[in-house]
Amino acid sequence: MNDEVRNYIKKYTVLTVLIVLAAASQTLSMKANIGVCACWDALTLNIYQLCGMKVGTVSILINFVLVIIQILIMKKEFPPVKFLQIPLAIIYGTVTNFMYYNVLTFEVNSYAVKMTLLLMSYAGLAIFIGGMTIMDIITTPLEGTCYIINQRYHISFSKLRMAADIGCIALSIAMSLTFDLTLKVREGTLIGMIILGPLMGYCMKKERKLMEKHRLVKLVTN
């Protein structure tokens, strides 16, 4: 086995571990139940409350739809590497289901414990999603779809991403009020909006040096 193949295997092994740990971290905020960190999760949790379909399964199905939308937009220009979004979605959703329904089965009544779980979730997401971002091998289907629409129709990526978040929040709140479901957009969501970006930026600076050392990313020279 030559060095190139060995490094290729190492990269995708690390990426898989980061995906698993990011999914596990995200379920901590769901368990805290004081406002999920991702607007997407608010919607999937409401769907779970409404029809009983597991949150990870809902996430996988929605991600499949997003990949189909990408294929419909790009048609023959859709690069095969983008099919990696499918195993990413399956791994993420499967880990979410396992953690939420099989591991985090205990009751949490203390607000302090809930806040601790939430902050642990944000710390984990900053580290693990930060690492995935640095490796730049694959994006999530949501980011991928926004990017393709941005490239094809020249609509601002940041506006598209913000519109997706606002849409998820609005739909989640509407479902909560219409069907008398638990409100999933709360103070924890606001905390995440404030701290997650800066925290991820800090972690990514530290992680890049480590990944460059182990040849997981290209060395950046000034």
N, C-alpha and C positions, 0 to 999 in steps of 0.2 A: 504494500500500500504506500503510494507516494505522499509527499507532504501536502500537496494540494487536496487530495481526496481526504486525508486525515483532518485537515483544517475545515473542509466542507462539512464533514460529519460533526466536528466539534461545534461549529456555528449553529447547526440545526438542532443539536442536542441542547445547547444553551438556550436557544430560542424557545424550544418546547418547554423547558423548565421555567422560563420567565412567564410564558403563557399560563401555565398551571398555577404558579404562585400569584400572578396578577388576578386570576379568577378567584382563587382562595381568599385573597385580600379583599376583593370586592364584596364577597358574601358577608364579611364582618360588618359592613355598613348596613346591609340588609337586615342582619340579625339585630343590630342596635335599634333599628326602627324609629329613628328620630330624624329621618330625612336621608334618602339614599344619595350617594356621591355622584351617581350618573343618572341623568334625566331618563335615559333608556330604561334603567332598572325600575323607575317609578311606574312606567307603563307596563313592563312585564309582570311586576308584582300585582298590579291592578287586574291584569288579565288572569293571573293565577287565582286571585280572590273571586273573580267573576265566574270562571268556568272550571277551575281546578287543574288546568294544565300547568305543569311545573315551569318555574321561571326560566331555567336553563333551556328547556325545550322550546319555549316561546322565543327566546333569544336566537336559538339555532334556526328556527323557521323564518323569522324576520330577516336574519342574515342571508339565508338562501334566496329570499325574494330580492334583496339588495344586489346579490351577485347576478341574478337573472336580469335585473334592470341594467346593470353594467354591460352584460352581453348584448341586450337589445339595443343599447346606445352605440356600442363599439362594433357589433357584428363581427366580421372577419378580422378586424383589427384587435380584437380582445386577445391579449398575450397569454399563453398557457400558464405562465408563472402566477397569474392572478387567481388561478384555480386553487392556489394554496390558501386563499381566504376561507375555503370550505372546511378543510381540516382544522384551521385555526378556530372557526366558529364552533365546530363540533367539540373540540377539546375544551374550549372555554365554557360552553354550555353544559357539558358533561361534568366538569369539575364543579361548576356552580351548583348543579343539582345534588351532587354527592355531598358537598360541604354543607349546603343549606338544609337538606332533608335527612342526612345520615350522621353528620358530625356535630353541627351546631343545633342540637336538639334540646338543649337546656333552656330553662326559663330565665329571662333577664328582667328584673323588676327595678333594680337600682339605676337611677339616672346617671350616677357617676360611672357605673360599669358600662352603660350604654355609650356614654361619651368616650370612654377609654377604647371600646371596640371601634367606634367611628374613627378616632385618631389613629389607631393601629391600621385601619383600612386605608386611610389616606397615605400613611407612611409607606405601606406595602405597595400601593399603586404608584406612588412617586418613584420608588426604587425599580419595580419590575416593569412597569410600562415605560419608564424612562429608559431602561435597558433595551427594551424592544424597539423604541424609537431610534436610539443610537445605532443599533444594528441595521436598521433600514432595509430589512429583507422583505417584509410584508406589512401591509396596513390592515386595519379592521375593515370589514365590508362597508361600514358607514362612512369612514374617512375615504375609502376607495371610491365609493359612489359620488361623494361630494367633489372629489378631485377630478373624476372623469367628466362630470357635468361642468365643472369649472373650465376644463380644457376644451370641451366640445362647444359649449354655449357662452363662454367668456363671462360667467357669473362669478363674482368674488367667492373664493373658497371659504373665507371667514364668515361671510354673510350666509352662505349655504349651511355651514356647520352650526352657526347660531340659530338659524331658522329651524334646523332639525331639533335642537335642544328645546327651543321655545314650543315647537309643535308637540314634542313628547310631554313637556310640562303641562301645556294646555289640555291635551287629550287625557292625561292622567288626572288632572283636577276635575275635568268635566265628567270622567267616569266615576270618580269618588263621590261627587255631588249627586250625579244622576242615579247611581246604584247603591248609594249609602255605603261606600267602601272606605277603608282606612286611608287617610291622606298621607301620601308618601313623599310629598315635597314639603320639607319642614326646615328647621334651623340647621340641621346637619347638611342639607343641600347648600345653604348659604355659606356655611363654614368652608365647605369644599370649594366653592367658587372663589373664595378669598385666598385660601392657603395652598390648594393643590398645584396650581401653576408655578408659583415661586419655589415650592418645595421640590417639584419635579426638576426645575431648572438647576437647583443646587445639586441634586442627586446625579443628574446627567453629567455635570462637570467632573464629579468624582469618578463616576462609572466609566467615562470615556478613557481616562488614563489607564484604568485597569484593563479595559477591553483592548486598547491599543497594545498594551504590554503582552497580552495573550493572543494577539493577531486575530481578534474577533471583528475588528473594524480597521479601516485604513488609517494610517497615521496622518494626523492633520498638522501641516507645517505652516508657520506664519511667514 
